[in-house]
């Protein structure tokens, strides 16, 4: 009987001692040997339909050498591709699908990643300085130790990404992330974002108010009251005496709740309904500080 080839069969068991094929882009030694033979078969699956701008030669060069500076790969399907330490400087990757790709240590400086999907991708230590990230999907990605320009994520989708440093986000991004977390009931995360926003811009009363509400929802009534009182002082300094008065009343009600103002979860929502100043606390700042994105 002819010896089975070491490429594996879906649903079958490989012969002991033989290498198994882990997919068309496997990084094993045997995978690299078979890759040149399989590329002609893979290209129709990886490249966009005819008429798009992606280059087959560039794709082959990237997969064989992991070096394709300035290459044209718009709309290419590169899901789960292993491109660790790849050289993709100034590469044209707009609208490409790199979901769950392995890009640890990759050089993507100056790359065009507009509206590219990097959802769930690993970008640990990747160089993204100067990269275009407008509309880029970075949700659930790992950006630990990645090099990013300050504010580079302002027009990308980075919710639930890990490894992002506060220094890489603007005040408005931090506050808005807290707003989103609070709206979804993730108050510990909201408190953290609001605290980071306060650290960036401590003179902004809106983030003190928002953190106070988040802390009250967490049952940290004393801390919540302190935040609201501090926000009241900031409003008073800015000439908003009425708003300051409303905040001080709310702060007092948190630590000394009455029958009409019960404590516990949900009281923050009642405060929002009861005072115009508080209602503005959880309003996203995107309209004021950022250009809204089309999700």
C-alpha angles and dihedrals in degrees: 000000000000115000113254116248117248096244099095130231125245108258093005132109118245119234112260111264095021122112116246123222109242096194137301093293099043117153097212120116092250089047091056090051093054097040097085090052094049099043095086088056094045099048096078088055097045100042125072121248117291112283096046121112101243116121122228090204091053091050092051091048091050095049095044100041105017086226121105111141111186093004122159111239103145112162093002117154106233101154113167092356116162107233101150111163090001120160106235100151112162090354118164103235102147113152091002117144109237096154112159090000120156106237101153109155093002118151107232098155111150092004119149104238098158111153090353118148113235093155110156092000122147109235100163109161093356119153108236098159111142093006118144106240103171108146091353113157107228097155114146090002124139111240097167110155091353115152111238135166114246109269092011091129095053093105100031132087107248102154112148092007113142131220097036112145119220088233088065092059131070124235091255092051092052093048093046091049087055090049092053092047092049093049089054093048095250093134100163089056091043091053090051093051093046090049090053090048090052090051089054097044111012094171093065108099093194093073092046089053093047092049090048090055092047091050092049089053087054091053093251092131099160093051090044091053091050091052093051092047090051090050088050090055090051091050091049090052088053093052098257099127094159093054091047090053092052091050093050090051090051091047091052092047091054095059095033105034119189129208088265093049107046120194127227132062114350097029090106089061090052090051090052092053093046103052131041091212092057092043088063093051096083096038109120115249093216094106092053101038108018139042106249114247126222104238 
